[in-house]
């Protein structure tokens, strides 16, 4: 059971990092679009 819990924690960490990266990329895209105006 410990192994499963550890894996789930790793998955949560990866998901959080991906979400943060997506958020940053989205912010960059919005900035670029605003700049193009």
C-alpha positions as CSV (number, residue, x, y, z in Angstrom):
1,X,0.0,0.0,0.0
2,X,2.9,2.4,0.8
3,X,4.2,2.0,-2.8
4,X,0.8,3.0,-4.2
5,X,0.6,6.1,-1.9
6,X,4.1,7.1,-3.0
7,X,3.3,6.8,-6.7
8,X,0.1,8.8,-6.2
9,X,2.1,11.6,-4.5
10,X,4.6,11.6,-7.4
11,X,1.7,11.8,-9.9
12,X,0.1,14.7,-8.0
13,X,3.5,16.5,-8.0
14,X,3.8,16.0,-11.8
15,X,0.3,17.2,-12.4
16,X,0.9,20.3,-10.3
17,X,4.1,21.1,-12.3
18,X,2.2,20.6,-15.6
19,X,-0.6,22.9,-14.4
20,X,1.9,25.6,-13.4
21,X,3.7,25.3,-16.8
22,X,0.4,25.6,-18.7
23,X,-0.6,28.6,-16.6
24,X,2.7,30.3,-17.4
25,X,2.5,29.5,-21.1
26,X,-1.1,30.9,-21.1
27,X,0.0,34.1,-19.4
28,X,2.8,34.5,-22.0
29,X,0.3,33.9,-24.9
30,X,-2.0,36.5,-23.4
31,X,0.9,39.0,-23.0
32,X,1.9,38.4,-26.6
33,X,-1.6,38.9,-27.9
34,X,-2.0,42.1,-25.9
35,X,1.4,43.4,-27.2
36,X,0.3,42.7,-30.8
37,X,-2.6,45.1,-30.2
